[in-house]
Every structure is written in structure tokens, then in C-alpha cells.
């Protein structure tokens, strides 16, 4: 491991007293607990700088061997959004028309979803997260990425959190199969679409399903 230490820099984490930690963690939970998936958007524009900061926040996510195996394709162009919507709805008609099981369709009933994906076209911005299964070095040789799904999943979670922190809303949309997105955006073979997120403000009369989240006892087991 000779020479490794030369590549390290000092790091100092913020330190809080117990009371402050409890306060900050509780406030952050309460803030995130107000986040909801939204399907009805205003077309009110959002400054590009906001979107840039949101994506940079997602880019701080940890990744296997620090390979950062993600690409964020950010769409504001109206014609391209319309094309992506049309292609997404084509796949969704197949899903709702027979690909999805009866159980799946039953589980979706509380959300009132269908094959119509107007939000792709109405929201001022759409971010499509791509995962890069491999990359290339400066000589053009293929290089391996590690824990790609895990890394991109973490980055996507941080992206959603950053969107909420900016006072905006989003929705995780995963039309399946998603190859049409690669073709529409002309992405290289080493990139595969992972997630589509519209970003914007909710409409003034926005409603969301009356749902509850699992309690701490339902999601956590402490070994003390």
C-alpha cells in the first residue's frame, strides 16, 4: 500500500451535541415526511441553475470504487419531451393492456394511475437517470464499474431529496421496457435508462392519495 496515503486529504466531520443531533435528525425526518409523489404539474418554469444544483447534489452520492456510474439527461426541449411521452405511453398501453398481472393492477388502484403520462410533457424539466454498466479509458479500452445498480439507486435517492429540498416535486417513473429512451436520446450502448423524473411545481388544486407510511417498528430492527 505504499504511496496510498499520499492520495488522502484531511477530513473533519461536523460535530453536534446530542440534543442538537436529535433536533436536526427529527426536523429532517419531518421535512422528508412531507415529500409526496405528484402526477399533476404546473408548467411554471424553474431556473436552470436550480436543476444544475440538484443534479450536482445527486452527483455527491457514494459509488462502488468511486466510479460514479451515472449520467443525468436533463430535458427542457418541448419537442423531445413530447416524443418521450409518446413513446412512454406506447409502452404503458401494453403494460396496462396485458403485461401487468391482475395483482399488480389491483395494487395500483389506490393511485389512480393509467397509461396517460401527461406529466412528462407538462413539467418544465425531465431528468432521466442512466446507469453506466461500463466505461472506457483514455485509450478507448472498456473499464469495469462496480455495484452499478446500488450506486445509481443511492444517487437517485439523493436526487429526489434534493428536488424536495428545493421546494419542487417529482415522481419516479419507470416505464418498462425503457430502451426507447436510449434511442430517443441517442445514448451510447454502455448507458441504460434507470429512472425518469419529471420536475416542477404541483398544480394549485393538486391532490395525492391518502396514504400512510410504515412505522419505525415495521421497517427497523435494533440489535442493542
The 8 nearest C-alpha neighbors of each residue, nearest first, counted from 0:
[[1, 3, 2, 4, 5, 6, 7, 8],
 [2, 0, 3, 4, 5, 6, 7, 8],
 [1, 3, 5, 4, 0, 6, 7, 8],
 [4, 2, 5, 6, 1, 0, 7, 8],
 [5, 3, 6, 7, 2, 1, 0, 8],
 [4, 6, 3, 2, 7, 8, 1, 0],
 [5, 7, 4, 3, 8, 2, 9, 1],
 [8, 6, 4, 5, 9, 3, 10, 2],
 [7, 9, 10, 6, 5, 4, 11, 3],
 [8, 10, 11, 7, 12, 6, 4, 5],
 [11, 9, 8, 12, 7, 13, 14, 6],
 [10, 12, 13, 9, 14, 8, 15, 7],
 [11, 13, 14, 10, 15, 9, 8, 16],
 [14, 12, 11, 15, 10, 16, 20, 19],
 [13, 15, 12, 16, 20, 11, 17, 19],
 [16, 14, 20, 19, 17, 13, 18, 23],
 [15, 17, 19, 18, 20, 14, 21, 22],
 [16, 18, 20, 19, 21, 15, 22, 14],
 [19, 17, 21, 20, 16, 22, 15, 23],
 [18, 20, 22, 16, 21, 17, 15, 23],
 [21, 19, 17, 23, 22, 18, 15, 24],
 [20, 22, 18, 24, 19, 23, 25, 17],
 [23, 21, 19, 25, 20, 24, 26, 18],
 [22, 24, 20, 26, 25, 21, 19, 27],
 [23, 25, 27, 21, 26, 22, 20, 28],
 [26, 24, 28, 22, 27, 23, 21, 29],
 [27, 25, 29, 23, 28, 24, 30, 22],
 [26, 28, 30, 24, 29, 25, 23, 31],
 [27, 29, 25, 31, 30, 26, 32, 24],
 [30, 28, 32, 26, 27, 31, 25, 33],
 [29, 31, 27, 28, 32, 33, 26, 34],
 [32, 30, 28, 33, 34, 29, 27, 160],
 [31, 33, 29, 34, 30, 28, 35, 27],
 [34, 32, 31, 30, 35, 29, 28, 163],
 [35, 33, 31, 32, 163, 36, 30, 168],
 [36, 34, 37, 33, 168, 207, 169, 32],
 [35, 37, 170, 169, 38, 34, 168, 171],
 [36, 38, 170, 169, 39, 35, 168, 207],
 [37, 39, 118, 40, 170, 36, 169, 201],
 [40, 38, 37, 201, 202, 118, 205, 41],
 [41, 39, 201, 202, 122, 200, 118, 121],
 [40, 42, 202, 43, 200, 201, 122, 199],
 [41, 43, 122, 121, 123, 44, 40, 199],
 [44, 42, 41, 123, 45, 200, 199, 122],
 [43, 45, 123, 42, 46, 199, 124, 122],
 [44, 46, 47, 43, 123, 49, 199, 50],
 [47, 45, 48, 49, 44, 50, 51, 123],
 [46, 48, 50, 49, 51, 45, 52, 44],
 [49, 47, 51, 46, 50, 52, 45, 53],
 [50, 48, 52, 47, 51, 46, 53, 45],
 [49, 51, 53, 47, 48, 52, 54, 46],
 [50, 52, 48, 54, 49, 53, 55, 47],
 [51, 53, 55, 49, 50, 54, 56, 48],
 [54, 52, 50, 56, 161, 51, 55, 162],
 [53, 55, 57, 51, 56, 52, 50, 58],
 [54, 56, 58, 52, 57, 53, 51, 59],
 [57, 55, 53, 54, 58, 59, 52, 161],
 [58, 56, 158, 154, 54, 157, 59, 55],
 [57, 59, 55, 56, 60, 54, 154, 67],
 [58, 60, 57, 56, 61, 55, 154, 157],
 [61, 59, 154, 58, 57, 153, 62, 157],
 [62, 60, 59, 150, 65, 63, 153, 154],
 [63, 61, 150, 65, 67, 66, 64, 60],
 [62, 64, 145, 65, 146, 66, 150, 61],
 [65, 63, 66, 62, 145, 144, 67, 146],
 [66, 64, 62, 63, 67, 61, 68, 145],
 [65, 67, 64, 68, 63, 144, 62, 145],
 [66, 68, 65, 62, 69, 150, 63, 58],
 [69, 67, 131, 66, 130, 147, 144, 151],
 [70, 68, 130, 131, 129, 67, 151, 71],
 [69, 71, 129, 128, 72, 130, 68, 131],
 [72, 70, 128, 127, 73, 129, 126, 69],
 [73, 71, 127, 126, 70, 128, 74, 129],
 [74, 72, 126, 125, 71, 127, 75, 124],
 [75, 73, 125, 124, 76, 126, 72, 80],
 [74, 76, 124, 123, 77, 125, 73, 80],
 [75, 77, 79, 78, 74, 80, 124, 81],
 [78, 76, 80, 79, 75, 81, 120, 74],
 [79, 77, 81, 80, 76, 82, 83, 120],
 [78, 80, 82, 81, 76, 77, 83, 74],
 [81, 79, 77, 83, 120, 82, 78, 84],
 [80, 82, 84, 78, 79, 120, 83, 77],
 [81, 83, 79, 85, 84, 80, 86, 78],
 [82, 84, 80, 86, 85, 81, 87, 79],
 [85, 83, 87, 81, 82, 86, 119, 88],
 [86, 84, 82, 88, 87, 83, 81, 89],
 [85, 87, 89, 83, 84, 88, 82, 90],
 [88, 86, 84, 90, 89, 85, 83, 91],
 [87, 89, 91, 85, 90, 86, 114, 92],
 [88, 90, 86, 92, 87, 91, 85, 93],
 [91, 89, 93, 87, 88, 92, 94, 86],
 [90, 92, 94, 88, 114, 93, 89, 95],
 [93, 91, 95, 114, 89, 94, 90, 96],
 [92, 94, 96, 91, 90, 95, 97, 98],
 [95, 93, 98, 91, 99, 96, 92, 97],
 [96, 94, 92, 93, 97, 99, 91, 98],
 [97, 95, 93, 94, 92, 98, 99, 91],
 [96, 98, 99, 95, 94, 93, 100, 92],
 [97, 99, 94, 93, 96, 95, 100, 91],
 [100, 98, 94, 97, 95, 103, 104, 101],
 [99, 101, 103, 102, 104, 98, 97, 105],
 [100, 102, 104, 103, 105, 99, 106, 97],
 [103, 101, 105, 100, 104, 106, 99, 107],
 [102, 104, 106, 100, 105, 101, 99, 107],
 [103, 105, 107, 101, 106, 102, 100, 108],
 [104, 106, 102, 108, 103, 107, 101, 109],
 [105, 107, 103, 104, 108, 102, 109, 110],
 [108, 106, 104, 105, 110, 109, 103, 112],
 [107, 109, 105, 111, 110, 106, 104, 112],
 [110, 108, 111, 107, 208, 106, 105, 112],
 [111, 109, 108, 112, 107, 208, 207, 106],
 [110, 112, 108, 109, 113, 107, 208, 207],
 [113, 111, 110, 107, 108, 114, 115, 109],
 [112, 114, 115, 111, 95, 91, 116, 92],
 [113, 115, 91, 92, 88, 116, 95, 112],
 [114, 116, 113, 117, 88, 91, 112, 92],
 [117, 115, 118, 119, 114, 88, 84, 87],
 [116, 118, 119, 120, 115, 121, 84, 39],
 [117, 119, 121, 120, 116, 122, 38, 40],
 [120, 118, 117, 84, 121, 197, 116, 122],
 [119, 121, 80, 118, 81, 117, 122, 84],
 [122, 120, 118, 42, 119, 123, 117, 40],
 [121, 123, 199, 42, 124, 118, 40, 197],
 [124, 122, 44, 42, 199, 75, 121, 43],
 [125, 123, 75, 198, 122, 74, 197, 126],
 [124, 126, 197, 74, 196, 198, 73, 127],
 [127, 125, 73, 196, 72, 195, 74, 197],
 [126, 128, 195, 72, 194, 71, 196, 129],
 [127, 129, 71, 194, 193, 70, 192, 195],
 [130, 128, 192, 70, 193, 191, 69, 190],
 [131, 129, 69, 191, 190, 68, 193, 132],
 [130, 132, 190, 68, 133, 189, 69, 129],
 [131, 133, 189, 144, 130, 147, 190, 68],
 [132, 134, 143, 144, 131, 189, 142, 141],
 [135, 133, 142, 141, 143, 131, 189, 136],
 [136, 134, 141, 140, 139, 142, 137, 133],
 [135, 137, 139, 140, 138, 142, 141, 134],
 [136, 138, 139, 135, 140, 141, 134, 142],
 [139, 137, 136, 140, 135, 141, 142, 134],
 [140, 138, 135, 136, 137, 141, 134, 142],
 [141, 139, 135, 136, 138, 142, 137, 134],
 [140, 142, 135, 134, 139, 136, 133, 143],
 [143, 141, 134, 135, 133, 140, 136, 144],
 [142, 144, 133, 134, 145, 141, 132, 135],
 [145, 143, 133, 132, 66, 147, 68, 142],
 [144, 146, 63, 147, 143, 64, 66, 62],
 [147, 145, 149, 63, 148, 150, 144, 62],
 [146, 148, 150, 145, 149, 151, 68, 132],
 [149, 147, 151, 150, 146, 152, 130, 153],
 [148, 150, 152, 146, 147, 151, 153, 62],
 [151, 149, 62, 147, 153, 152, 148, 146],
 [152, 150, 154, 148, 153, 149, 155, 147],
 [151, 153, 149, 155, 150, 154, 148, 156],
 [152, 154, 156, 150, 155, 151, 149, 157],
 [155, 153, 151, 57, 60, 157, 156, 152],
 [154, 156, 158, 152, 157, 153, 151, 159],
 [157, 155, 153, 159, 158, 154, 160, 152],
 [156, 158, 160, 57, 154, 155, 159, 161],
 [157, 159, 57, 155, 161, 156, 160, 154],
 [160, 158, 162, 156, 157, 161, 155, 163],
 [159, 161, 157, 163, 162, 158, 164, 156],
 [162, 160, 164, 158, 53, 163, 159, 157],
 [163, 161, 159, 165, 160, 164, 167, 53],
 [162, 164, 160, 166, 167, 165, 161, 168],
 [163, 165, 161, 166, 162, 160, 167, 31],
 [166, 164, 162, 163, 167, 161, 49, 53],
 [167, 165, 163, 164, 162, 168, 200, 161],
 [168, 166, 163, 200, 199, 162, 165, 198],
 [169, 167, 199, 198, 200, 163, 37, 162],
 [168, 170, 198, 197, 37, 36, 196, 199],
 [169, 171, 36, 196, 37, 172, 197, 38],
 [172, 170, 196, 195, 194, 173, 169, 36],
 [171, 173, 195, 170, 194, 196, 174, 197],
 [172, 174, 194, 175, 195, 171, 193, 177],
 [175, 173, 177, 176, 87, 172, 91, 90],
 [176, 174, 177, 173, 90, 91, 94, 178],
 [175, 177, 178, 174, 90, 179, 173, 87],
 [178, 176, 175, 179, 174, 180, 192, 173],
 [179, 177, 180, 181, 176, 182, 192, 191],
 [178, 180, 182, 177, 181, 183, 86, 176],
 [181, 179, 183, 178, 182, 177, 184, 83],
 [182, 180, 186, 178, 184, 179, 183, 185],
 [181, 183, 185, 179, 180, 184, 178, 186],
 [184, 182, 180, 181, 185, 179, 83, 82],
 [183, 185, 181, 182, 186, 180, 72, 79],
 [186, 184, 182, 183, 181, 187, 180, 188],
 [185, 187, 181, 184, 190, 182, 188, 183],
 [188, 186, 189, 190, 185, 181, 191, 182],
 [187, 189, 190, 186, 191, 181, 131, 132],
 [188, 190, 131, 187, 132, 133, 191, 134],
 [191, 189, 131, 188, 130, 187, 129, 186],
 [190, 192, 129, 130, 193, 131, 189, 181],
 [193, 191, 129, 128, 194, 177, 130, 181],
 [192, 194, 129, 128, 130, 191, 195, 173],
 [193, 195, 128, 173, 127, 192, 172, 196],
 [196, 194, 127, 172, 126, 171, 173, 128],
 [195, 197, 126, 171, 170, 125, 169, 172],
 [198, 196, 125, 169, 122, 119, 124, 170],
 [199, 197, 169, 124, 125, 122, 168, 196],
 [198, 200, 122, 167, 168, 123, 40, 201],
 [199, 201, 167, 41, 40, 168, 202, 43],
 [202, 200, 40, 41, 205, 39, 203, 199],
 [201, 203, 41, 40, 205, 204, 39, 200],
 [204, 202, 205, 201, 41, 200, 40, 206],
 [203, 205, 202, 206, 201, 39, 40, 41],
 [206, 204, 202, 203, 201, 39, 207, 37],
 [205, 207, 204, 208, 37, 39, 202, 38],
 [206, 208, 209, 37, 205, 35, 36, 110],
 [209, 207, 210, 110, 109, 206, 111, 35],
 [210, 208, 207, 211, 109, 206, 110, 212],
 [211, 209, 208, 212, 207, 109, 110, 35],
 [212, 210, 213, 209, 214, 208, 32, 35],
 [213, 211, 214, 210, 32, 215, 217, 218],
 [212, 214, 217, 211, 215, 218, 216, 210],
 [215, 213, 217, 216, 212, 218, 219, 211],
 [214, 216, 218, 217, 219, 213, 220, 212],
 [217, 215, 214, 219, 218, 220, 213, 221],
 [216, 218, 214, 215, 213, 219, 220, 212],
 [217, 219, 215, 216, 214, 213, 220, 212],
 [220, 218, 216, 215, 217, 221, 214, 222],
 [219, 221, 222, 218, 216, 217, 215, 223],
 [220, 222, 223, 219, 216, 218, 215, 217],
 [221, 223, 220, 219, 216, 218, 215, 217],
 [222, 221, 220, 219, 216, 215, 218, 217]]
